[in-house]
């Protein structure tokens, strides 16, 4: 990979400039107002894939946003790596909290990124990360050092639950045939502590609606006489955890896969500072399920969190009103062997049961996903670990992530393929938040590391 690494070193500024062009496109999948921008982003990628020498470049329409596919098949006898990523991004709101415009990328230095970081929506999640693969492929192609076949599948709906990806995968199993799937949509522990994600939590996401009277009421005339849906909703939500922050839904923990003391001890070897964690978040202490460390709570334990809650009057000044309705969005992160459909049903049954007769409750299930654990004793994992060794100078630590990528389990079910999660982001990169950013060190290091995975994997 000497020529490949030389090409990378000579083209770093060009790579960043091309990433900036991609980041300027506001490909927000959740908001219909950005539909044309999402389409434009897909077209931009397809054009770029052709420019770097990939073949069979195509934009596949779906019932929602399109999927961009490309490949480079050198020899059917060689191994094939399928790279997945997503070009859609989260909404940039609240815009007023950004220190620079969300879709006008800039480079700024930070304490964690003294060499500079790219600030923009999608910089880390996931444009900056999947673009590392595109640039690594370009480098291998230009240097004539691509050692195996490669296929790219970049979708535009990951941030809204990938509702059409499974349909595309089922209809294109032959096209997507490969030996391994490679994804960079996760992170690592620190710039000097490389790690590979070996587990992801599953997800059950619901929206709840509590209805009281048939209209908003004057709080003086009716206060104390009818149920206030906001009061009731907050009481119901509060009851979902006990004094030990244990989730109170009957049956919720029945299938939770408990790690052995040895496994937990191995997890504890990863570098971690409780004080640094609190300082980074400007909190006095952590909070969570009793009996587990902060790292365990964020990876191997299930959770239930309110992601949004609203109702009544929230404008300027005062309006004395008892709202007719109150709403909340709730996510539950799941661990092996919890089933998202089963957990959603358990939540719905319990939430409806604890509602008093003075209100009516609706539970609307949204998207979900299965938890995933990837093996660390496979040839593919070893190929990735050796790639990190070649660029970081040390063996990466296997870690379980608290996040969810529901399509990973779907890939295994439909394509029969395992996935290697080579993420280069950091927890501090503010993904999904204002001022999302991605370190130049991380961007370049990913481009440098990925070719070694291809080389190592091709030696099987």
Residue, then its C-alpha position, 0 to 999 in steps of 0.5 A: x500500500x506504499x503508493x496508496x499511502x503516498x497518494x493519500x498524503x499528497x491529496x489531503x487538501x483535495x479530499x477535504x475540499x471535496x468533503x466540503x462540497x458534500x457537506x454543503x448539500x442540506x440532505x435532511x431526510x426527515x423534512x420534506x422541505x429538503x426533498x430536492x436537496x436529498x435528491x441533489x446529494x444522491x446525484x452529486x455522489x453518483x457523479x463523484x463515484x464515476x469520476x474516481x473510476x467506479x463502475x455500474x454507478x446507479x441511483x435507485x429510486x425508492x418509495x422515499x429517498x434514493x440509494x446510490x450504488x457503485x462497484x469495482x469488480x476486478x475478478x470474480x475469484x477475489x473477495x468482495x467487500x460491500x461498503x455501506x453508508x448514508x448521505x442523509x443527515x439530521x435536521x440542524x435545529x436549533x439553528x441559533x445554537x450553531x457557532x457557524x452555519x450548519x451547512x457551511x463547513x469550516x475548520x476550527x481548532x479545539x482542545x480535543x482536535x488541536x490540528x483542526x476539526x470540520x464543523x458542519x451537519x453530517x461532518x461525522x454522521x455520516x458523510x465524513x465517515x463514509x467519504x473516507x471509504x470513497x477517498x481510500x478507494x480512489x487512492x487504491x484505484x489511482x495507485x493500482x493497488x486495490x486488492x479485491x472487489x468492492x461495492x458501495x451502497x449509500x442510502x438516504x434514509x438512515x436518519x429516519x429508520x431506513x424504511x426502504x433499505x430492506x426492500x432494496x436489499x431483498x430485491x437485489x441480493x445477487x447484486x449485493x453478494x459479497x464476503x463482508x460488509x464494512x461500515x464506518x458509522x460508529x466511533x472509537x474511544x480516543x485518538x490515541x486509543x483505537x477501538x472497533x465496535x463489536x456490539x450495538x444496542x437495538x431500538x424501540x421508538x414510540x410516541x404517546x398521546x394523552x387526551x383529557x377534556x375535549x378542548x383546552x380549558x380555563x385553568x381557573x374554572x376547571x383546575x382541580x376538577x378535571x385531569x390535566x393531561x400534562x400532569x398525568x403524562x409526566x406522572x406516568x413517565x416518572x413511574x417508568x423508573x424506580x428508585x434504582x433507575x430500573x425500568x418498571x415495565x413488567x417483562x422488560x428484562x426477561x430476555x436481557x443477556x447478562x454478561x459474565x463477571x469476566x466479560x465485565x472485567x474485560x470491559x473495565x480495562x478500557x480507559x475511562x475517567x468519570x471526572x473527565x466524562x462529567x467535565x465534558x458534559x458539565x454535570x456534577x455526577x452521572x446518573x443511571x441504573x444501580x449496580x452498573x458502571x457508566x460504561x456498562x449503562x451506556x452499552x450492555x444495559x437497556x434504557x428508556x428515555x424521553x426524547x421530547x415532551x410537549x403540550x399546552x401553551x409554550x409561547x411568550x407570556x402567560x396563558x392559564x390553560x389546561x391543555x386537552x392533549x399532551x405528547x411525548x416521544x420515547x426511545x428504548x435502547x435494547x440489548x441481546x436478546x431483547x426483541x424490539x417488537x416484543x418490547x414495544x408491545x410490553x410498553x404499550x400494554x403497560x402504558x395503557x394499563x397505568x393510565x387513569x380513567x380520567x384520560x385516554x392514551x394512544x401509543x404509536x410505534x415508530x421504527x425499531x431495530x435488533x441489537x447486534x453483537x459481532x464476533x471478534x474471532x473472525x478473519x475479518x475482525x482480525x483484518x480490521x484489527x491489524x489495519x489499525x495496528x498498521x496506522x495507529x501502532x497499537x491493537x484496537x480495543x473491542x467495545x460495545x456501543x450504546x448506539x443503534x444501527x438497525x440495518x446491521x441485523x437486517x444485513x445478516x438476515x437477508x444477505x447472510x453477511x457479518x459486518x465490521x464496524x470501523x468507526x473513527x468518530x469520537x463521542x465528543x463530535x456532537x453528532x445529532x447536536x448543534x456544532x457537529x464536527x469531525x477531526x481532520x486527524x480522524x478523517x485522514x486516519x480513516x482514509x489511511x487505515x481502510x486500505x490496509x483492511x482491504x489488503x489484509x482481508x484479501x489475504x484470506 
